[in-house]
């Protein structure tokens, strides 16, 4: 799969989006469970999987600037996944 390259087995990881994240089909982004199942199936190494989860969040969630001065929506994982926005909470 996209996570099987030997370059992803060396620390530090390359400063690029993990290939499993870059290749995730929209059909696997239905909810948090489907994303987790996809990454678990594509990336065997637990440290590499942590990089993939980081890259998924970093490329899918924007900082919710309006929430700083206005109403702050819930920061629970499901809401952040649905809205694709969060603050440092």
GROMACS elastic network, one bead per residue, 0.5 to 0.9 nm:
[ bonds ]
;  ai    aj funct       b0    kb
    1     4     6  0.56219   500
    1     5     6  0.84156   500
    1    20     6  0.75622   500
    1    41     6  0.85026   500
    1    42     6  0.54890   500
    1    43     6  0.75679   500
    2     5     6  0.71843   500
    2    18     6  0.81739   500
    2    19     6  0.52648   500
    2    21     6  0.84716   500
    2    22     6  0.88012   500
    2    23     6  0.73771   500
    2    42     6  0.64262   500
    2    43     6  0.75851   500
    3     6     6  0.86441   500
    3     8     6  0.70613   500
    3    18     6  0.75017   500
    3    19     6  0.63604   500
    3    20     6  0.57071   500
    3    39     6  0.88905   500
    3    42     6  0.58401   500
    3    44     6  0.74787   500
    3    45     6  0.86408   500
    3    48     6  0.79519   500
    3    49     6  0.85447   500
    3    52     6  0.88241   500
    4     7     6  0.86363   500
    4     8     6  0.73827   500
    4     9     6  0.85104   500
    4    42     6  0.79267   500
    4    43     6  0.70382   500
    4    44     6  0.78897   500
    5     8     6  0.56888   500
    5     9     6  0.74410   500
    6     9     6  0.52157   500
    6    10     6  0.73690   500
    7    10     6  0.58753   500
    7    11     6  0.88580   500
    7    13     6  0.76372   500
    7    14     6  0.77606   500
    8    11     6  0.78506   500
    8    12     6  0.87730   500
    8    13     6  0.60421   500
    8    14     6  0.73753   500
    8    18     6  0.83708   500
    8    48     6  0.67644   500
    9    12     6  0.88973   500
    9    13     6  0.76178   500
    9    45     6  0.79282   500
    9    47     6  0.87278   500
    9    48     6  0.71786   500
   10    13     6  0.61386   500
   10    14     6  0.86481   500
   11    14     6  0.82055   500
   12    15     6  0.85031   500
   13    16     6  0.82810   500
   13    18     6  0.89990   500
   13    48     6  0.81270   500
   13    51     6  0.79941   500
   14    17     6  0.82423   500
   14    18     6  0.83897   500
   15    18     6  0.87235   500
   16    19     6  0.84000   500
   16    55     6  0.86421   500
   17    20     6  0.84217   500
   17    21     6  0.67674   500
   17    22     6  0.64365   500
   17    51     6  0.87645   500
   17    52     6  0.77217   500
   17    55     6  0.58211   500
   17    56     6  0.82138   500
   17    59     6  0.82265   500
   18    21     6  0.53996   500
   18    22     6  0.63280   500
   18    23     6  0.87632   500
   18    48     6  0.86360   500
   18    51     6  0.71782   500
   18    52     6  0.55315   500
   18    53     6  0.89976   500
   18    55     6  0.65182   500
   18    56     6  0.83934   500
   19    23     6  0.59911   500
   19    24     6  0.85026   500
   19    52     6  0.82365   500
   20    23     6  0.51916   500
   20    24     6  0.60647   500
   20    38     6  0.85667   500
   20    39     6  0.69374   500
   20    42     6  0.64723   500
   20    43     6  0.73598   500
   20    52     6  0.70200   500
   21    24     6  0.52853   500
   21    25     6  0.89740   500
   21    39     6  0.77813   500
   21    52     6  0.62476   500
   21    53     6  0.81138   500
   21    55     6  0.68838   500
   21    56     6  0.58949   500
   21    59     6  0.88327   500
   22    25     6  0.87733   500
   22    55     6  0.89859   500
   22    56     6  0.85263   500
   24    27     6  0.82257   500
   24    28     6  0.65940   500
   24    29     6  0.76871   500
   24    35     6  0.83354   500
   24    38     6  0.77001   500
   24    39     6  0.85403   500
   25    28     6  0.55168   500
   25    29     6  0.71259   500
   26    29     6  0.52106   500
   26    30     6  0.74600   500
   27    30     6  0.62973   500
   27    34     6  0.86661   500
   28    31     6  0.78464   500
   28    34     6  0.54559   500
   28    35     6  0.57937   500
   28    37     6  0.84768   500
   28    38     6  0.66201   500
   29    32     6  0.73361   500
   29    33     6  0.86895   500
   29    34     6  0.61104   500
   29    35     6  0.54578   500
   29    38     6  0.87946   500
   30    33     6  0.80970   500
   30    34     6  0.61297   500
   30    35     6  0.74392   500
   31    34     6  0.54674   500
   31    35     6  0.64728   500
   31    36     6  0.87474   500
   31    78     6  0.79572   500
   31    81     6  0.73860   500
   31    82     6  0.81623   500
   32    35     6  0.52144   500
   32    36     6  0.61042   500
   32    37     6  0.85808   500
   32    77     6  0.80255   500
   32    78     6  0.71669   500
   32    81     6  0.70823   500
   33    36     6  0.50632   500
   33    37     6  0.60570   500
   33    38     6  0.85400   500
   34    37     6  0.50673   500
   34    38     6  0.60939   500
   34    39     6  0.86459   500
   35    38     6  0.51160   500
   35    39     6  0.62146   500
   35    40     6  0.85013   500
   35    56     6  0.89834   500
   36    39     6  0.52441   500
   36    40     6  0.59788   500
   36    41     6  0.85208   500
   36    53     6  0.83211   500
   37    40     6  0.50673   500
   37    41     6  0.60940   500
   37    42     6  0.85794   500
   38    41     6  0.52029   500
   38    42     6  0.61290   500
   38    43     6  0.85053   500
   39    42     6  0.50687   500
   39    43     6  0.57198   500
   39    44     6  0.86317   500
   39    49     6  0.69159   500
   39    52     6  0.72770   500
   39    53     6  0.76816   500
   40    43     6  0.55670   500
   40    44     6  0.67381   500
   40    46     6  0.89228   500
   40    49     6  0.72577   500
   41    44     6  0.71252   500
   42    49     6  0.87218   500
   43    46     6  0.77200   500
   43    48     6  0.68614   500
   43    49     6  0.56175   500
   43    52     6  0.80139   500
   44    47     6  0.89393   500
   44    48     6  0.76196   500
   44    49     6  0.70106   500
   45    48     6  0.52232   500
   45    49     6  0.60098   500
   45    50     6  0.87094   500
   46    50     6  0.62468   500
   46    51     6  0.87738   500
   47    50     6  0.50932   500
   47    51     6  0.65500   500
   47    52     6  0.88175   500
   48    51     6  0.50256   500
   48    52     6  0.63193   500
   48    53     6  0.87471   500
   49    53     6  0.61763   500
   49    54     6  0.85105   500
   50    53     6  0.50978   500
   50    54     6  0.61231   500
   50    55     6  0.85634   500
   51    54     6  0.50186   500
   51    55     6  0.60930   500
   51    56     6  0.85502   500
   52    55     6  0.50204   500
   52    56     6  0.60642   500
   52    57     6  0.86835   500
   53    56     6  0.50294   500
   53    57     6  0.63133   500
   53    58     6  0.85234   500
   54    57     6  0.53230   500
   54    58     6  0.60166   500
   54    59     6  0.85743   500
   55    59     6  0.59672   500
   55    60     6  0.83514   500
   56    59     6  0.53917   500
   56    60     6  0.60073   500
   56    61     6  0.83146   500
   57    60     6  0.51941   500
   57    61     6  0.55858   500
   57    62     6  0.88425   500
   57    81     6  0.89064   500
   57    84     6  0.88920   500
   58    61     6  0.59809   500
   58    62     6  0.78215   500
   59    62     6  0.80061   500
   60    81     6  0.83155   500
   60    84     6  0.61551   500
   60    85     6  0.83765   500
   61    64     6  0.87950   500
   61    80     6  0.73965   500
   61    81     6  0.76423   500
   61    83     6  0.81992   500
   61    85     6  0.50649   500
   61    86     6  0.67872   500
   62    65     6  0.87529   500
   62    84     6  0.61647   500
   62    86     6  0.64517   500
   62    87     6  0.84793   500
   63    66     6  0.89659   500
   63    67     6  0.89715   500
   63    84     6  0.86739   500
   63    85     6  0.55829   500
   63    86     6  0.52692   500
   63    87     6  0.56315   500
   63    88     6  0.81705   500
   64    67     6  0.55448   500
   64    68     6  0.72906   500
   64    72     6  0.87344   500
   64    84     6  0.87814   500
   64    85     6  0.51053   500
   64    86     6  0.50139   500
   64    87     6  0.56089   500
   65    68     6  0.55201   500
   65    69     6  0.77946   500
   65    85     6  0.88701   500
   65    86     6  0.84883   500
   65    87     6  0.76053   500
   66    69     6  0.59115   500
   66    70     6  0.59421   500
   66    71     6  0.79093   500
   66    72     6  0.81807   500
   67    71     6  0.55724   500
   67    73     6  0.71875   500
   67    86     6  0.82528   500
   67    87     6  0.74613   500
   68    71     6  0.78317   500
   68    72     6  0.70409   500
   68    87     6  0.77373   500
   69    72     6  0.81592   500
   72    75     6  0.82196   500
   72    87     6  0.86297   500
   73    76     6  0.89774   500
   73    79     6  0.80038   500
   73    80     6  0.89014   500
   73    86     6  0.83269   500
   74    77     6  0.87874   500
   74    79     6  0.64300   500
   74    80     6  0.78275   500
   74    86     6  0.86510   500
   75    78     6  0.82423   500
   75    79     6  0.63629   500
   75    80     6  0.60187   500
   75    85     6  0.87809   500
   75    86     6  0.63343   500
   75    87     6  0.74995   500
   75    89     6  0.69840   500
   76    79     6  0.55417   500
   76    80     6  0.62789   500
   76    81     6  0.86665   500
   77    80     6  0.51511   500
   77    81     6  0.60120   500
   77    82     6  0.85653   500
   78    81     6  0.50881   500
   78    82     6  0.61606   500
   78    83     6  0.86274   500
   79    82     6  0.50557   500
   79    83     6  0.59754   500
   79    84     6  0.79764   500
   79    85     6  0.84979   500
   79    86     6  0.88320   500
   80    83     6  0.52235   500
   80    84     6  0.52574   500
   80    85     6  0.56016   500
   80    86     6  0.59485   500
   81    84     6  0.52550   500
   81    85     6  0.77552   500
   82    85     6  0.83297   500
   83    86     6  0.81736   500
   86    89     6  0.79041   500
